[in-house]
Amino acid sequence: MLNSVRLSVALAAILVCFIFQSFESKKNILPVDHAGHTPAYKLVIKKSTYEMKLYDEEGWYSTYPVVFGNKKQDDKKMEGDRLTPEGNFKIVGKTLHGKWGKFLLLDYPTKESYERFKERKAKGEIPQKATIGGGIGIHGTRPNEEWVIDKFVNWTSGCISVRYSDMDELYDMLPIGTEVIIEK
């Protein structure tokens, strides 16, 4: 009797380990629906609330705290102002950065970004020699500095920063082409 109880417990433990291991190995694979396509995602970043909301085809999926470059929540005007641009963007690349790891490159500057930039130059809001900049994306903090997110420390050069650990999930989940909306 004792041996069959031990055998049952051992088999149950093996089954639980197998299920858990199966789940863990699938978590980094992009989900595929019944038609065989990757579901669409959308990110909405609200600078005023320091939040990035992730939506999937069924609606709201998750919210991540974020920080930016400059405490001023204005739209990016020119290269070097450390402001985060506002508008509609797409993820156009994925890369690894030496300091903060995984990086989702946005298609900034867009046609609309250039139009606003030219208007600001024409109005004298920015110097005539100013350039628009680029290289804006979403990335994590440095590995041991996730606290900057919790304390709302704006430290980037204009990018959107999430916790280093959150970036692992986002990088694996979001395909190139994902829509990103950045609002005041």
C-alpha positions as CSV (number, residue, x, y, z in Angstrom):
1,M,0.0,0.0,0.0
2,L,2.8,2.5,1.0
3,N,4.7,1.7,-2.3
4,S,1.6,2.5,-4.4
5,V,1.1,5.8,-2.6
6,R,4.7,6.7,-3.2
7,L,4.4,5.6,-6.9
8,S,1.2,7.8,-7.3
9,V,2.9,10.8,-5.7
10,A,6.0,10.3,-7.8
11,L,3.9,10.1,-11.0
12,A,1.9,13.2,-10.0
13,A,5.2,15.1,-9.4
14,I,6.5,14.1,-12.8
15,L,3.3,15.1,-14.5
16,V,3.4,18.5,-12.8
17,C,7.0,19.0,-13.8
18,F,6.2,18.1,-17.4
19,I,3.3,20.5,-17.6
20,F,5.3,23.3,-16.0
21,Q,8.3,22.7,-18.3
22,S,6.0,22.6,-21.3
23,F,4.5,26.0,-20.3
24,E,7.9,27.5,-19.6
25,S,9.2,26.5,-23.0
26,K,6.2,28.0,-24.8
27,K,6.3,31.3,-23.1
28,N,9.0,32.8,-25.4
29,I,7.3,31.7,-28.6
30,L,5.1,34.2,-30.4
31,P,1.5,33.1,-30.0
32,V,-0.2,31.9,-33.2
33,D,-4.0,31.7,-33.7
34,H,-6.0,29.0,-35.4
35,A,-5.5,30.6,-38.8
36,G,-1.7,30.4,-38.3
37,H,-1.0,34.2,-38.0
38,T,0.6,36.1,-35.2
39,P,-1.9,38.2,-33.3
40,A,-1.8,42.0,-33.6
41,Y,-0.6,44.1,-30.7
42,K,-0.7,47.8,-30.0
43,L,1.1,49.9,-27.4
44,V,-0.4,53.1,-26.1
45,I,2.1,55.2,-24.1
46,K,0.7,58.1,-22.0
47,K,3.5,60.4,-20.9
48,S,1.3,62.2,-18.3
49,T,0.6,59.0,-16.4
50,Y,3.9,57.3,-17.0
51,E,2.1,54.2,-18.4
52,M,2.4,52.0,-21.4
53,K,-0.7,49.9,-22.1
54,L,-0.4,46.8,-24.2
55,Y,-3.5,45.7,-26.2
56,D,-4.0,42.5,-28.1
57,E,-6.9,41.5,-30.5
58,E,-9.2,41.0,-27.5
59,G,-8.5,44.4,-25.9
60,W,-6.4,45.6,-22.9
61,Y,-3.7,43.0,-22.0
62,S,-1.3,44.6,-19.6
63,T,0.0,47.9,-18.2
64,Y,3.7,48.7,-17.7
65,P,5.2,51.7,-15.8
66,V,7.6,53.8,-17.9
67,V,9.9,56.8,-17.8
68,F,11.2,59.1,-20.4
69,G,14.1,61.5,-21.0
70,N,13.0,64.9,-19.7
71,K,10.6,65.8,-16.9
72,K,8.9,68.2,-19.3
73,Q,6.2,66.2,-21.1
74,D,6.4,68.2,-24.3
75,D,6.7,66.7,-27.8
76,K,10.2,66.2,-29.1
77,K,11.4,69.3,-30.9
78,M,14.9,68.6,-32.0
79,E,17.9,66.3,-31.5
80,G,19.4,66.6,-28.0
81,D,16.4,68.0,-26.2
82,R,15.8,64.7,-24.3
83,L,12.1,64.9,-25.1
84,T,10.0,61.9,-26.2
85,P,8.2,62.3,-29.5
86,E,4.4,62.1,-29.7
87,G,2.5,60.5,-32.5
88,N,1.8,57.2,-34.3
89,F,4.8,55.0,-34.8
90,K,5.7,51.4,-35.5
91,I,8.4,49.0,-34.2
92,V,10.8,48.7,-37.1
93,G,13.7,46.8,-35.5
94,K,14.9,44.8,-32.6
95,T,18.5,44.9,-31.3
96,L,20.6,44.4,-28.3
97,H,22.2,47.4,-26.6
98,G,25.4,47.1,-24.6
99,K,24.0,49.0,-21.5
100,W,20.3,48.3,-21.3
101,G,19.8,45.1,-23.3
102,K,16.9,44.6,-25.6
103,F,15.8,47.5,-27.7
104,L,12.7,48.0,-29.8
105,L,13.5,50.7,-32.5
106,L,10.6,53.0,-33.5
107,D,10.3,54.6,-37.0
108,Y,10.9,58.1,-35.6
109,P,11.0,60.5,-37.4
110,T,7.9,59.9,-39.4
111,K,6.5,62.2,-42.1
112,E,4.3,63.9,-39.4
113,S,7.4,64.4,-37.2
114,Y,9.3,66.1,-40.1
115,E,6.3,68.4,-40.8
116,R,6.1,69.5,-37.1
117,F,9.9,70.0,-37.1
118,K,9.8,72.2,-40.2
119,E,6.9,74.3,-38.8
120,R,8.8,74.9,-35.6
121,K,11.9,76.0,-37.5
122,A,9.8,78.3,-39.6
123,K,8.3,79.9,-36.5
124,G,11.7,80.3,-34.9
125,E,10.9,77.9,-32.0
126,I,14.1,76.0,-32.7
127,P,17.4,77.0,-34.2
128,Q,17.8,76.9,-38.0
129,K,20.8,74.6,-37.6
130,A,18.9,72.1,-35.4
131,T,18.5,68.5,-36.6
132,I,15.5,66.3,-35.9
133,G,17.3,63.3,-34.4
134,G,16.5,59.7,-34.4
135,G,17.2,56.4,-32.8
136,I,14.1,56.6,-30.5
137,G,12.9,53.3,-29.1
138,I,11.6,51.3,-26.1
139,H,14.2,49.7,-23.9
140,G,14.8,48.6,-20.4
141,T,16.7,50.1,-17.5
142,R,20.2,49.0,-16.7
143,P,20.0,45.6,-15.1
144,N,20.3,46.7,-11.5
145,E,18.5,50.1,-11.8
146,E,14.8,49.1,-12.1
147,W,14.2,51.4,-9.2
148,V,14.3,54.4,-11.6
149,I,10.9,53.3,-13.0
150,D,9.3,53.1,-9.5
151,K,10.7,56.6,-8.6
152,F,9.8,58.2,-12.0
153,V,13.3,59.2,-12.7
154,N,13.4,60.4,-16.3
155,W,16.9,59.4,-17.5
156,T,16.9,58.5,-21.3
157,S,17.8,60.7,-24.2
158,G,14.2,60.7,-25.4
159,C,13.4,57.0,-25.5
160,I,10.8,55.1,-23.4
161,S,12.2,53.0,-20.7
162,V,10.6,50.1,-18.9
163,R,12.0,47.8,-16.2
164,Y,14.8,45.6,-17.5
165,S,12.7,42.5,-16.5
166,D,9.6,43.8,-18.3
167,M,11.6,44.2,-21.5
168,D,12.3,40.5,-21.7
169,E,8.5,39.8,-22.1
170,L,7.9,42.7,-24.5
171,Y,10.8,42.0,-26.7
172,D,9.8,38.4,-27.2
173,M,6.1,39.2,-27.6
174,L,6.0,42.2,-29.9
175,P,6.7,41.6,-33.6
176,I,8.2,44.2,-35.9
177,G,5.3,46.3,-37.3
178,T,3.6,46.7,-33.9
179,E,1.7,50.0,-33.7
180,V,3.0,52.4,-31.0
181,I,1.0,55.5,-30.1
182,I,2.7,58.1,-27.8
183,E,0.4,60.7,-26.2
184,K,0.9,63.6,-23.8
